[in-house]
Amino acid sequence: MAIAAFEGWNDAAEAASGVVSHLGIAWQSTPIAAIDPDDFYDFQVNRPVIEVVAGKTERLVWPTTRLSLARAAATGLSRDVVLVHGVEPNMRWRGFTDELIAGFTELGVEMVIIVGALLADSPHTRPVPVQVSGSNPQLLRGVGSEPSDYKGSSGIVGVLQYSCAAADIPTVSLWASVPHYVAQSPSPKVTLALLRTVEDIMDASLPQGELPEEARAWERGVDELAQQDSDVAEYVRTLEEAKDATDLPEASGDAIAREFERYLRRRGNHDDAE
């Protein structure tokens, strides 16, 4: 299993890359590989980062895509997980995806979950919409999202999803909506929504850490900002009314059922630990 996210166009408010970073820390994943950036990145667009301490150059970090491994013993899952944290390449996307897929094949990856985030007209006070698409409809069972329809520009997330499916690697793509009026990073509520959807797909409990508390604090902070500006407050109310008008009652029921299933998974893991 691999979970991947890419900074840039596919990563509004860094909510998607936040999922991989969060899991990498929680699982203490070990770096195992990195793509040579020379063939895929324009360093005048994505510049390397240099660290200077007390006048001495300590480190130079090139923009690239890195793979790390979280062992089953650390994750509590029945299998190892490969975490892919990348920067969307500037060129040669077909070669880039070919290289990633070759790595997945060598590592024995049997399924890929790719997470993304985009700016949208979504109110921060409501559950975060997450659109799901997959190479096989059976992968989406229990996720609680209607199959998405889209025709338009694609980032590396869409290209990698298509390429993995062409290579017979089952793939699921997740897109979460970030309220465009609070697009600055981080966006813990959106990261948490993506993490929970990954849980649903894997049918496993994943570490949430401080994300739930951070999400609540983030929402309270945005509430306070909106209250200070009557135009923003009115705009949020308009978005809320539109969202509530389109959400069907059965959709709310499905959301409650999924939350209960997550609770049972976590309760089961807690009982096993005892």
N, C-alpha and C positions, 0 to 999 in steps of 0.2 A: 504494500500500500504506500502511496506517496500523496502528500498534501503540498500544493504549490501556490505561491503568490508572487506577483511581480509589481515592483514599484513603478510609478509613472501614471500613464493614461488609465491603467486598469485599477488604480488604487486610491480612490478619492478618500481624503482625510487619513490616509495610511491605515484604513480600517482592515483591508485584506491582508497586507503584509503583517499587520499587528497580530493576526491569528497565528501565523507561522512563527513569529518572534516569541509570542506567548508560549506556544507549545514547546519550542526549542529550549526555553528557559525552564519551564516546568518539568520537562523530561530530561534535562541535562544532555541534550543531543550532542553527538560527536561529529565534527566536520570530517567529511570523507572525500569530497571532490569539489572542484570549481572549474567552470568553463573558461578557457583562455579568452580574455576579452578583446584581444587585438582584432579579431575578424568580425566582431559583431557590434562594437561600440564606437561612437564618435566622442572622443574625449574632450572636444570643445563644447559638446552638448551635455554630456555626463562626465564631469571632471573628476579626476581622482582626488581623494582627501588625504592631506598630509598632516601629521601631528608633530608639533615642535614643543619640546619641554625644556625649559631653562636654556634656550638657545640651541638645543641639540635635536636634530631630526630623529624621531623615534620610530615613525611608522608611515608607510604610504599604502593607502587602500585603493585598489582599482575597482571601478564599477563593474560588476559581473554577476553571474548567477552561481550560487553555492549550494551544495547538497550536504546535509548532515543526517546522521542516523540515530534514531531513538530506539533502543533495544526493548524487546517485549518485557523484559524484567523491570525496566524503568517505567514503562507506560502502563503496566497492569493489563495490557491487551494480550491477545493470543498470537500476535505477530509483530515483527519489527515495522517501524514506520520511517520512510524517507521524507525528510522535510526539505523543500526547495524554496529558497528565498532569493529572488532575482531582481534585476533591473531590466525593464523592457528594452530589448536590443534596438539599436538604431538602424541596423541593416542586416541583410542576409538571413532573414527570418527562417527560410526553409532549411538552410544549413544549421541554424541554431536549434530548431526543433528536432532535426535528425540527430544531432549530437545528444540532446536530452533523452530522446527515445532510446538511443543506443545505450545510454547509461541506465535507463529504467530496465531495459532487457537484461543487461549484465547483472543488475542487482536483483532480478527476479520480481520486479514490481508487477502485481496482478491487477491493480486498480489505481486510478489517479483521480484525486479530487482537487480541482483548481478553484481558488476563491478570488473574487473581484469585488470592487465597489465603485459605484458611479453616483454623481450628483443628480438629485431628482426633486420633484415637487412633493416632498414627503414631510409631514409634520413630525417634529421631534417627540411629541407627546404620545404618539401611537406606536404599536409594535412595528419593528423595522421590516419592511417588505424584502423578501429574499426570493429572487427568481431562480429557478433551477432548470437545467437542461442536461441531458445525458445521452450517451451513445446507445443506451438500451433502456426502454421504459421500465423494466423490472428493477433497475438500480434506484428508481425514484419512489418505490413503494414505501409508504409510511412517512414520506418527507412532508406531505401536506401542501404541496405547491402545484398549481396547474401548470401543465407544460407551456413553456413560453414561446411566443412567436416573435421573430426579429429578422429584419433585413436591413443591413446598413454597414457602416464601418466596423472593423474589428481590431482589437488589440491583440497582443501576443496570447492572451488567455484563450480567445476564440480559435486562433491558429493552432495552438498546442492541443486544444480539445479535438479539433478536427483531425490533426495529424496522428494523435494517439488512437483515435477510433479507426483510422485507416490502417494502423499497425496492429489492430485487433487487441488493443489495451482498453478495457472498459474505463470510461471517463465520465465524470460528473462535473459540471461547471456551475458555480454559485455566484450570483450577482446581488449584492445588497444595496439598498438605496440610502444615500447619505443626504439629509436635508441640506439643500444648497445654501441656505442662509446661515448655516453654521458649518462651513466646509473645512475649517481649520482642523489640523490634527492635534491630539489624537481624538478619536471618536469611539470611546469604549462601548457605548450602547450598540453601535453597528458591528464592532468586532465581536461582541458577545452573541449577537444574533447569528453571525456567520458561524461561530464556534458551535452554537447549539444545532444549527442545521447540519454541520459536519457530524455531530453526534448522532443525529437522526439517520444519516446515510450509513454510518458505521455501525449503528445500533450498539453503541458503547458509551460509557461515561467518560468524559474528558475533563481534565483539571480546569476549573474556572478561576481559581485564585481570588484575586481582589477585583476581578472584572465586574461582578454584579454590583458591588459597592461603588466602584468607579462609574459605572453606567448611571446609577441613581444620582450620584453627585453631579455628573455631567448634565443630566436632565434638569436637576434643580437649578444649576447655574444658567442654563439656557432660558429657563422660566424667568429667572430674575432679570436677565438681559431683555427679554421680550416685554416684560412689564414696564421697563424704563422707556420703551419706545412704542407709542400708541399705534403707529403704522405697522410695525413688526407684529405687535399683538393681534391686530386685526387680520393681518395676512395669515398668521398661524391659525386663527379661528376659521378662516376661509378654507385652508387646507384640511383642517379637522372635519369640517362639515362635508367636504368632498370625499374624504376618506371614509367617513362613517356611512355616507350614502351609497357607496359602492361595495362595502364589505357586507356580504350576506350573513345572516344569523348562523347558518351551518358552518361558515368559515371560522367564526368565533368558537363554535363548539369543537371543531377540529383542532384549533390552537390549544384549547383547554385539555383535550385528550392527549395531545403531544406533550404538553407540559407535565401531565400526570405520568406519562410513560417515562419521561426523563427522571422524574422523582423516584419512580420504582427502580430504574437502573441504578441511580445513585444510592438508594436505600439498600439494594442488593449488594453493591460493592462495599458499602459500609458494614453490612452484616458479615460478608465474607472476610473482611479485614479483622473483625472481632473473633 
